[in-house]
């Protein structure tokens, strides 16, 4: 008489919650390899629920890496080149902890400086081809997954924003500044979705200010209600400087002749507001070049600007509109180097600087030849040379620095992301370089 044999339990018999707890803390590369084990694991790992769980696990347990983008003239070839580097142990900030990231994107102008990075969040990098300042070509890219989305053409274009009328009245296309475009990237926590917001205004005498937003899950652009009224008389600075903090995207802005405001876009409910900077700032009355960021040192919105004698760094203690919530984080004296720029705040109350130590600077933009990254200690006022090449921050916004946390975002089928392809071999970079199995 044959005995009934029970089938051996498989992964399908484990509750999803158990698999989430097992797989969630694993690195991205290890999880991607697990997609080749069976169809069940492949489907579970690609689900939006698991991708969100993994993102939350990484955010709470892992320290972010440092993402740097350098862009300038290469020493050997004399051509303009671009470098993405990821420092997996940013507390060391050494070349031994870095990996190079290949970017598959090429701008229409054959100049990589035209590709501007305007945001980085949850393992995603947002780039825009700024050729002729149209900002029509926008990518959302997960470099570790080697997957990306090219957004469809925006609805607010050169033709429907009034510059065509200016061109017809003057007949001088060389003097047309086309569109002024400002971009931002943020996360909608209510819908577990990512959004790109695009603010557009033209060169006409009284330019209408409009805005549109693209959501990755809906895969379409739509206008932002009441944007024209909210943005009236508010000039957002076109320096590719934006940051996302606690559900809100921020840009430096001015109302009138001074940079005295920050424009805010609340991603969940898609509305604009303004935050006024303290009226009595150090260097009051001087022209100020303001940049903003989110820093892991404080977890708060950070404003950095320079005066004639110093770099001032402020943080906002609350996300309301009270002026007294702004606090000075530190002040850095401007030293007599040929080149000095504040990149951003770092850990242990240190500031990441780009310095040039040569007295006879010739103005070259060659990668790594002149500038280098250094750490400034706000307590001791000492500067530590890191031996890392600078980012080319003089190169009109082509450089970029941000915290980076690896994620599985864009693996979900609903986003419709596609793999990056090697332009030489034609193979997917995922299959060729990393052999992650089922993708």
ZIQUIZI-V636314 format. One record per residue. SS is DSSP state (a for helix, b for strand, c for the rest). PHI is phi as a letter, one per 30 degrees, with the letter a starting at -180 (NA if undefined). Layout:
ss->SS phi->PHI
ss->SS phi->PHI
This chain:
ss->c phi->NA
ss->c phi->d
ss->c phi->d
ss->c phi->d
ss->c phi->c
ss->c phi->d
ss->c phi->d
ss->c phi->d
ss->c phi->d
ss->c phi->b
ss->a phi->d
ss->a phi->d
ss->a phi->d
ss->c phi->d
ss->c phi->d
ss->a phi->e
ss->a phi->d
ss->a phi->d
ss->a phi->d
ss->a phi->e
ss->a phi->d
ss->a phi->d
ss->a phi->d
ss->a phi->e
ss->c phi->d
ss->c phi->d
ss->c phi->d
ss->a phi->e
ss->a phi->d
ss->a phi->d
ss->a phi->d
ss->a phi->d
ss->a phi->d
ss->a phi->d
ss->c phi->d
ss->c phi->d
ss->c phi->d
ss->c phi->a
ss->a phi->d
ss->a phi->d
ss->a phi->d
ss->a phi->e
ss->a phi->d
ss->a phi->d
ss->a phi->d
ss->a phi->d
ss->c phi->d
ss->a phi->d
ss->a phi->d
ss->a phi->d
ss->a phi->d
ss->a phi->d
ss->a phi->d
ss->a phi->d
ss->a phi->d
ss->a phi->d
ss->a phi->d
ss->a phi->d
ss->a phi->d
ss->a phi->d
ss->a phi->c
ss->c phi->c
ss->c phi->d
ss->c phi->d
ss->b phi->d
ss->b phi->c
ss->b phi->c
ss->b phi->b
ss->b phi->b
ss->b phi->c
ss->b phi->a
ss->b phi->l
ss->b phi->d
ss->c phi->d
ss->c phi->d
ss->c phi->d
ss->c phi->d
ss->c phi->i
ss->c phi->c
ss->b phi->d
ss->b phi->b
ss->b phi->b
ss->b phi->b
ss->b phi->c
ss->b phi->b
ss->b phi->b
ss->b phi->c
ss->c phi->d
ss->c phi->b
ss->c phi->d
ss->c phi->d
ss->c phi->d
ss->c phi->h
ss->c phi->b
ss->a phi->d
ss->a phi->d
ss->a phi->c
ss->b phi->c
ss->b phi->b
ss->b phi->c
ss->b phi->c
ss->c phi->d
ss->c phi->c
ss->c phi->d
ss->c phi->c
ss->c phi->b
ss->c phi->d
ss->c phi->d
ss->c phi->c
ss->c phi->i
ss->c phi->b
ss->a phi->d
ss->a phi->d
ss->a phi->d
ss->b phi->d
ss->b phi->c
ss->b phi->d
ss->b phi->c
ss->b phi->a
ss->b phi->b
ss->b phi->a
ss->c phi->h
ss->c phi->i
ss->b phi->c
ss->b phi->b
ss->b phi->c
ss->b phi->b
ss->b phi->b
ss->b phi->d
ss->c phi->c
ss->a phi->e
ss->a phi->h
ss->a phi->i
ss->c phi->d
ss->c phi->h
ss->c phi->d
ss->b phi->c
ss->b phi->b
ss->b phi->c
ss->b phi->c
ss->b phi->b
ss->b phi->c
ss->c phi->d
ss->c phi->d
ss->c phi->d
ss->c phi->h
ss->b phi->b
ss->b phi->a
ss->b phi->b
ss->b phi->c
ss->c phi->d
ss->c phi->d
ss->c phi->e
ss->c phi->d
ss->c phi->d
ss->c phi->d
ss->c phi->b
ss->c phi->e
ss->c phi->d
ss->c phi->c
ss->c phi->c
ss->c phi->j
ss->a phi->d
ss->a phi->d
ss->a phi->d
ss->a phi->d
ss->a phi->d
ss->a phi->d
ss->a phi->d
ss->a phi->c
ss->c phi->i
ss->c phi->b
ss->a phi->d
ss->a phi->d
ss->a phi->c
ss->c phi->d
ss->c phi->d
ss->c phi->h
ss->b phi->c
ss->b phi->c
ss->b phi->b
ss->b phi->b
ss->b phi->b
ss->b phi->b
ss->b phi->b
ss->b phi->a
ss->b phi->c
ss->b phi->c
ss->c phi->d
ss->c phi->d
ss->c phi->c
ss->c phi->h
ss->b phi->b
ss->b phi->c
ss->b phi->b
ss->b phi->c
ss->b phi->c
ss->b phi->b
ss->b phi->c
ss->b phi->b
ss->b phi->b
ss->b phi->c
ss->c phi->c
ss->c phi->d
ss->c phi->e
ss->c phi->b
ss->c phi->d
ss->c phi->d
ss->b phi->c
ss->b phi->b
ss->b phi->b
ss->b phi->b
ss->b phi->b
ss->b phi->c
ss->b phi->c
ss->c phi->d
ss->c phi->d
ss->c phi->d
ss->c phi->h
ss->b phi->a
ss->b phi->c
ss->b phi->b
ss->b phi->d
ss->c phi->c
ss->c phi->d
ss->c phi->i
ss->a phi->d
ss->a phi->d
ss->a phi->d
ss->a phi->d
ss->c phi->c
ss->c phi->e
ss->c phi->i
ss->b phi->c
ss->b phi->c
ss->b phi->d
ss->c phi->d
ss->c phi->d
ss->c phi->c
ss->c phi->h
ss->c phi->c
ss->b phi->b
ss->b phi->b
ss->b phi->c
ss->b phi->b
ss->c phi->h
ss->c phi->i
ss->b phi->b
ss->b phi->c
ss->b phi->b
ss->b phi->b
ss->b phi->d
ss->b phi->a
ss->b phi->b
ss->b phi->b
ss->c phi->j
ss->c phi->c
ss->c phi->c
ss->c phi->d
ss->c phi->b
ss->b phi->b
ss->b phi->b
ss->b phi->d
ss->b phi->b
ss->b phi->b
ss->b phi->d
ss->c phi->d
ss->c phi->d
ss->c phi->c
ss->c phi->h
ss->b phi->b
ss->b phi->c
ss->b phi->a
ss->b phi->b
ss->b phi->b
ss->b phi->d
ss->c phi->d
ss->c phi->e
ss->c phi->d
ss->c phi->c
ss->c phi->c
ss->c phi->e
ss->c phi->i
ss->c phi->e
ss->c phi->j
ss->c phi->c
ss->c phi->d
ss->c phi->b
ss->b phi->c
ss->b phi->c
ss->b phi->b
ss->b phi->b
ss->b phi->a
ss->b phi->c
ss->c phi->b
ss->c phi->d
ss->c phi->d
ss->c phi->c
ss->c phi->i
ss->c phi->b
ss->b phi->d
ss->b phi->b
ss->b phi->c
ss->b phi->b
ss->b phi->a
ss->b phi->c
ss->c phi->c
ss->c phi->d
ss->c phi->b
ss->b phi->a
ss->b phi->c
ss->b phi->c
ss->b phi->b
ss->b phi->c
ss->b phi->b
ss->b phi->c
ss->c phi->d
ss->c phi->b
ss->c phi->c
ss->c phi->d
ss->c phi->c
ss->c phi->d
ss->a phi->d
ss->a phi->d
ss->a phi->d
ss->b phi->d
ss->b phi->b
ss->b phi->d
ss->b phi->d
ss->b phi->a
ss->b phi->b
ss->b phi->c
ss->b phi->d
ss->c phi->d
ss->c phi->d
ss->c phi->d
ss->c phi->c
ss->c phi->d
ss->b phi->a
ss->b phi->b
ss->b phi->b
ss->b phi->d
ss->b phi->d
ss->b phi->l
ss->b phi->d
ss->c phi->b
ss->c phi->d
ss->c phi->h
ss->c phi->h
ss->b phi->c
ss->b phi->c
ss->b phi->d
ss->b phi->c
ss->b phi->c
ss->b phi->b
ss->b phi->c
ss->c phi->c
ss->c phi->d
ss->c phi->d
ss->c phi->c
ss->c phi->d
ss->c phi->c
ss->c phi->j
ss->c phi->d
ss->c phi->c
ss->b phi->d
ss->c phi->d
ss->c phi->i
ss->c phi->d
ss->c phi->c
ss->b phi->c
ss->b phi->b
ss->b phi->d
ss->b phi->b
ss->b phi->c
ss->b phi->c
ss->b phi->d
ss->c phi->d
ss->c phi->d
ss->c phi->c
ss->c phi->i
ss->c phi->c
ss->b phi->c
ss->b phi->c
ss->b phi->d
ss->b phi->c
ss->b phi->i
ss->b phi->c
ss->b phi->d
ss->c phi->d
ss->c phi->c
ss->c phi->i
ss->c phi->d
ss->c phi->d
ss->c phi->c
ss->c phi->h
ss->c phi->i
ss->c phi->d
ss->c phi->d
ss->b phi->a
ss->b phi->b
ss->b phi->a
ss->b phi->d
ss->b phi->b
ss->c phi->b
ss->c phi->d
ss->c phi->a
ss->c phi->c
ss->c phi->d
ss->c phi->j
ss->c phi->d
ss->c phi->d
ss->a phi->e
ss->a phi->d
ss->a phi->d
ss->c phi->i
ss->c phi->d
ss->b phi->b
ss->b phi->d
ss->c phi->d
ss->b phi->c
ss->c phi->d
ss->c phi->d
ss->c phi->c
ss->c phi->d
ss->c phi->i
ss->c phi->d
ss->b phi->d
ss->a phi->d
ss->a phi->d
ss->a phi->d
ss->a phi->d
ss->a phi->c
ss->a phi->b
ss->c phi->h
ss->c phi->d
ss->c phi->i
ss->c phi->d
ss->c phi->b
